[in-house]
Amino acid sequence: MKRIFAKTFAVITAGITLVAFTGCSKKESSAQVAGDSNDGFITIRSAFAVGMTGSVNNFAIESGLYEKEGIKFDNVQSTNDMLALISKGEIDVADGDPSTYIPAIYNGIEAKLVGNMWRYSGCFWIIAHNDIKTPQDLRGKTIGTAVSAGGMKLTVLKYLENYGISTDEVKLVANNVYQPAYATFTSGEVDATVIHNPYAVLSEAEGTGYPLARAWDVIPEYYTGTIIASNKFIKEHPDRLQRFITAYYKVHEEVKHNHFDEFVTWAAKNMNTPEDVMRKAILSEIDVWLDYPVIPEERLQRTIGYQKEYGWVGNEIKVEGTYDNTFAKKAAEELGLKDPYAK
């Protein structure tokens, strides 16, 4: 299934030609800043997500799609310390949760949000055991919220609220994410949980449960995936940052339109999931694989509004000054990418 969409990819492949840079006149160590190399590549120090959230980006790196754009990475994976790495000057860019980044930037971390991840709606699910036939059956049950605050817990809270179920009528537990969360579900420690794919689809395939709800239906305006860059990198190397930002969306579009089958096979192997289950999991979220760069301010405002509503951040937190759409807008223009939500 090389091309699963009718949309043509010609505008992307013809959109830009990235010109290789020559080496710096004064050699800089990788501990100081990402740099140019003698072979014409730039190297960017990064910390990228793993699991389904980081799957397309990591496939693009491993399959050489970024190298075709003249970009290599000195990458740190599977870390919860993106902000610490940014603040210490050890990485230039990262991806992740804007509800974590925005308060940190407001409170002095030297960085900015500079673009959306390939998908930026909450791509997680609520799954339930098979004896839970309707949302009302959740009363008296134990429900996993993944973490103690943020978009995953918010999904559970809003879902219960939508069906008139008080948090006093259920037991909420922070049961981690990915495989550890799924283990609490299959063991019966929780009766339902919010979780990422492929585990939502896997629960149905294994007969342990079924998907009850999609987060992006429950909280459609919530903003969950962003790219962050250090202020030092933005100020001193805007050309390199622009190359990365533009290439990010270009390679993601290439995967979606030209390398879909290879990506499914790679993802199944890397996440130890049957390929048919992985394909179904990816396709079940295809409507939010958007590859649109420009950060939507209204979503930032709504997301921080939710955080304040539940007491997860202070009321003084503001989104103004925490993001810079300059690079994203240029990437969208060069690649011909349109706002999927534009009226």
C-alpha positions, 0 to 999 in steps of 0.5 A, a space after each residue: 500500500 505505497 499510496 493510501 491517499 488520493 492526495 498527491 505528494 508532488 507538492 512536497 517533493 518539488 517544494 524545496 531543495 536543501 542546499 548542503 552547508 560547508 563546515 564552520 570556519 571555526 570548528 565547534 564541538 558537539 557538546 557546544 552546538 550542533 554543527 556542519 560537517 565536512 561532508 556537507 551534513 548538519 548534525 542536530 542534537 536532539 531528544 525525540 519521543 519513542 513508542 507510537 508517538 515518535 514512530 514516524 520520526 524514528 523510522 525516518 531517521 533510521 531509513 535515511 530520509 533525513 540524510 537525504 535532506 543533509 541532516 544527521 542527529 546526535 539523538 537521546 531517546 527514551 528520556 523524561 529530562 528534555 527540559 533539563 537537557 535543553 536548559 543545560 545546553 546539551 540538546 538543540 531540539 526536542 519533541 513532547 508535551 506542550 502542557 509541560 513545556 509552556 509553564 517551564 518556558 514561562 518560568 524561565 527555561 530558555 526555549 520556545 515551541 517552534 512547530 507541531 509534531 506530526 500529530 498534535 491531537 491527543 492520540 490516546 484511547 480509553 479501553 475497557 474490559 469486555 464486561 463494561 458494555 456502556 460508559 455507565 458501567 464504569 461506576 464502581 470501577 478502577 480506571 487508569 489515568 496514566 499519570 497524575 496530571 495532563 492530557 491523558 488524565 484529562 481525557 478520563 476526567 472529561 469522559 466521565 464528566 460527559 456521562 455524568 459520572 463523578 470521580 467519587 464514583 470510581 477509583 482513579 490510579 496513575 498506572 504509567 503508559 505503554 506496556 506497563 499500563 497495558 500490563 495493569 489492564 490485562 492483569 485486572 489491576 484496572 478495569 479501564 485505562 487511557 492508553 496509547 496505541 498499539 495497545 488499544 487495538 491489541 486489547 481487541 485482538 487479544 480479547 482482553 478488552 476493547 476501545 471505548 473512546 478516542 481522546 481526540 473526540 473527548 477533548 478535540 481542542 486539546 494540544 498534545 504534540 509540539 517541537 521545542 528548540 533552545 533559544 541559543 539554537 534559535 538565535 545562533 543557528 536559525 538556518 539549521 533550525 529552519 532546515 530541520 523544521 522543513 525537513 521534519 514535515 517533508 519526511 513525515 509526508 514522504 512516509 505517509 505517502 511513499 513508505 507506508 508499508 515499510 513503516 508499518 513493518 518497521 513499527 510492528 518489529 520495533 514495538 513487538 506487535 503483530 503487523 496486522 495489529 500495527 497496521 490497524 492501529 496506525 490506520 485507526 489514527 490516520 485522521 490526526 496524522 496531519 503534518 501541519 507545522 503552524 502552532 494553533 494559538 487557540 489550542 495553546 490557550 485552551 490547553 493551558 486553560 484546562 491545566 488551570 481548571 484542574 489546578 495542574 499549573 498556576 493561574 499566572 501561566 500565559 502562552 504568550 512568549 512561549 512559542 515562535 511560529 516563524 520557522 513553521 510558517 516558512 516550512 508550511 509555505 515552502 511545502 505547500 501545507 495547508 491548515 487542516 482546520 481552516 474554515 
